């Protein structure tokens, strides 16, 4: 019965994510980017003037909704548990590298599903990379990898990220002079605030209840053949696919796909990094936001790392454009892989001989 | 060290080699194509265009200034400032003309405004550099305004001029601003 309830919550979250992805594009978000944690964090970093690309500067209400939805439901259901202290600087760095991996693909794992559902065949390389990266991470976990132990922390620590989410909402609504809201490029493509926020809140609530995670679904399947979360991931794809077909957003092919490029090898490697790093820190970028809302301070640190990454992928051009990945982006992906593998070696608890 | 570790080390070594190879290759390509020279040329072109535009905008102001018709140059400059508000170069000319008219406090304040709006004026690596004339001004003005402050401690103009001078002094001292 409990498993059934979990399945329900995961499937509802998956359906909401699929629906959100397509409807938010219909209401104004950039094509194939109804919801994209990495793109939205790049927008957020720009609006905070952490980079100066005005085309990528906007406070996406969806992000605020995810955190606050998770926060409120966790409080209400007494699942708000403040923990942290597990290898914070490592999580920060992995958050940075995850964001670079996403920027080299041009999208987070959720956007990868949307792109696939919209017929973008360039996302196949990312899917293969993500699955391989998660599989590798699962192998390392099975071989004894785990970061430092999590501790319970004073409650105030858990309120910081939700507080920042409220502050971001105030900034979005009042638009003070130090906040940049771009009026051209992707930043100007946005669904009405209330729609984005409400959808974000709804997704945040159900994601907290279900624990839906794109990499977590694949990891659980690789580790113990457990399908609950994977069903949610498949639901995201199926819902987005059906809605894309109905709403005329489906365009099968490799060419002429929005925010894509043809460097499939680098897409694969970038998503190996995203899959591996997300498995090592127990959650994809979306899951980190939800966890931060429910009091996980380590997830909060990861979000800070991702935000710094979001700023630097633009400022240092550690990303891809339609022309393909930059040299700096490629090098950073390789550096991220090296870092993750060294980490695995250092943190592996070996069985005594 | 078990099989897992050996596999890991092999993979890390392989990726490291690829990374080093890519970096070395990029450096070779950069040298072959003269990317550094190209960047320098691009920067030079940017400043050449900027200075050419300034020369065009301030053509009459410069001409009047060279003829030592400072009041006429100032009137013309004020017209230009209405047409092109916010241009830092206007403050440089304003400072130079104020100096010729003996308005030292205005000179200092306008240099400050110019430098605040465009730090390139204090950057030796750019052709906009006016550090020498600012340095000279600061050197001469500081003791003068210091003396005046002792005589008129509550004079706002003197106090503001000193604030501007200290600001310019700090900028001249450099740092990571």
Interface residues (C-beta under 8 A of the other chain):
Chain A: X143 X327 X330 X331 X334 X335 X337 X338 X341 X342 X344 X345 X348 X350
Chain B: X2 X4 X5 X8 X9 X11 X12 X15 X16 X18 X19 X22 X23 X26
